């Protein structure tokens, strides 16, 4: 609760700081300090809320429980890590650095709302608060045609989806007469009326768009590829994780008892997402674009948690969100150091920058789900959740097959770095701080791969 | 003291780690000292444990659990050691004889480049062997069992630049693995039927009420599987052929691993599992027959071998056969007794042969030796003691243990006795043939070798002397029943091993049996002397040629097993692997790339198309969703 207010205030402070600051660097430092404060506020929230009694606010519009607060804290932590790793790249994107940071704070506001909404209207507002800054960030490199194109595409399709979401909300309101998500759980599963089912499916489609699940994924490669890489890293990670958390919240709390009605459709969506994401990633020449497809593929795995509708799913989504975010931010950080974003651009990186190559390898291992990295544990938890659910074993097997395909395109980067001849060219020299932060991130990846319980200890 | 039992394997492990990690840097002499001291330290601890166990106040086995090894569901296997009279006796044999052989090796291997590496392997072997006998459950035993197999492989192939030696190493490893499979299956059967691998639990359950659904067939299956493991490790028919080839390793290795300790692991295992075997009389019968057959068969081969180490190797196989015979007639402690005396005299004989080989500059063919006694006095005398001991001449250790085996065999079935006595007779013959050809008569080697002949250094002769003394006195711990009521070893072991009681032989019968076997042995020594006084080595014919070629068993195995498997494997490689599996694997890869190439084209970059796909997809999903609900 305090964090929602804090992030808004801090965002505004950030905006005003832009007017006063002459240089870019202090702004990054300020953003870092403000994020630390925000993290502190989150932890304050967390310690003040007992695990037993969730807090209801604003006429039951928000319902704050430990899962939500813990998720907020983790996402704020990831954002801090992101700013520490990518801060300098954000400065390079354009002139209005303060605005970029302010937008990130506003995105976090949307994230917080999405983690604890108790009302479909708040869901809608949260999604919009989270999305609109992204449209701006996608187009922040104004002189770059691709960036503008990405922004416009994202906005157009986002607007289209907003319509779908509203349609769903409306239909549900029509069916139940309420926006409160808890009240939907009283829907009867034996004779669910068509209106409600259509509403659920519409909302599912809207969420599918936000988490880039097939067939609503088409925007992802273009937007991720066109946006400035620094912002792609954020859009692909924290924002997506928050969308998933909101997705899970609605479909578990409200529609969980009706799962027999929507599981099949979502299973088809999941399978299609895994197939499209993994297969298309194979043929890409640009690592950035490959990572966009990989983010679709990873979304397929996170959908497992939503299909599972059980307690492990919550743990799975939290671990997956963090593991995937950290590794992706890490690999994007390395990518931004390179001049050439194609696979060939990575050739021979291991000889030139052994540390960079090493940490990339660990990040890619994590994305591919190799044991001893966080990514393995993430996949383990979501697969376990789905296996416990029991009726979708074919999807588990399919997912594993697809995961093995993913090894191909992730390892292509490793092969390029270690076994191919070439002189990978760097954009900018890698500073000591960068190295330290990358090694720290790498350490986190391995630590969480060995002790995934660290991410769950506080719930 | 017994709580400190973990120290016993710990010292060799430390020795292995030091020598193993630093084998390029540690000077040779230091490596030898480290290796020997490690084993000496374990020997001292073992002595302490032995005296504690020997004390009448010691009750039952002590289980020392180091840590939880496997804990999964209902399965719980700790990493534990069991100290009782059986394991403490083996500790003494392994560390005691092991230490002497380490000391001997410091001199024997002194000119070798890889001496430090050699000692690290030797320490690793001692460590594994100690795990094997100390384990409190079958799994720990199995770890040691595999460990000694590995060390045996490493040490047989120690001079790996010689292709024959590496082949011998591979052969040993593979033959052992065949046996190990039996052991493993046996273990799994125990686990499956009784849910435990710990000796105490398992034997307790065996002796207690029989669980439902477990018949005496189960006992036999488990016992047979474990016995298959024993035939591999202890070189019994049909898996014995690796042991003679294993002589490719350095001679002290042959003494330690392929005579005194590792090859007796099978006997230890059956003695350890005696509760099971007593319940499986059919398997015991098989054990006795296999043991006897091996004893006879290997003895016949030994008669016509010319390589000094090969003779000893076949003799080892034959002696192991005796031990299995003893196990098979239910005289478990007798088998352990023979393990002990055999460890003394066979280590002595091998080390003696090593001394001879050392003097001869690497020559192992006894046709080129002769008259070495004049130059190698100590070696000759100690070797003679060894030969007397193995031939069962009264007063020497081998007499007591072998006599006990023969008596137990007679008590079980006189036919077993006659055949075993025949094998013992052959033993005396081939051992003294070896002795006479090597140490007496005229020298048949080259001038250079004659010049080079010398007695070995003290580091080699002192272990020989100690072992010779042990080969004489080692038997007095188990005096025959007709001489003394008190069987020291038997009563010591009785707390952990119980023999199947046979009816007692009358004193007269026992004297008679003893007299017969001793007379036969002496007679055979005389025959050996007269035959080999004027040796002539004309190419042999008929039966002799068959014996010289070891009954063509290697050739038989080659034709029946090795070739067909190789041909089958080549076939699989050419067709199933290249065409089938490669085809599937590459096919999957190709189809993924093909699919990727097609799906990629959907990404046109046009928002209108994207929204079209979205709408199309949504319509499809809605249709599916509603269709599903209607279903």
Interface residues (C-beta under 8 A of the other chain):
Chain A: X153 X156 X157 X160 X164 X192 X194 X197 X198 X201 X205 X209 X214 X215 X216 X218 X219 X221 X222 X261 X262 X264 X265 X268 X269 X276 X279 X280 X281 X282 X283 X284 X405 X408
Chain B: X592 X593 X595 X596 X597 X599 X600 X602 X603 X605 X607 X609 X610 X611 X613 X614 X616 X617 X618 X621 X622 X624 X625 X626 X628 X629
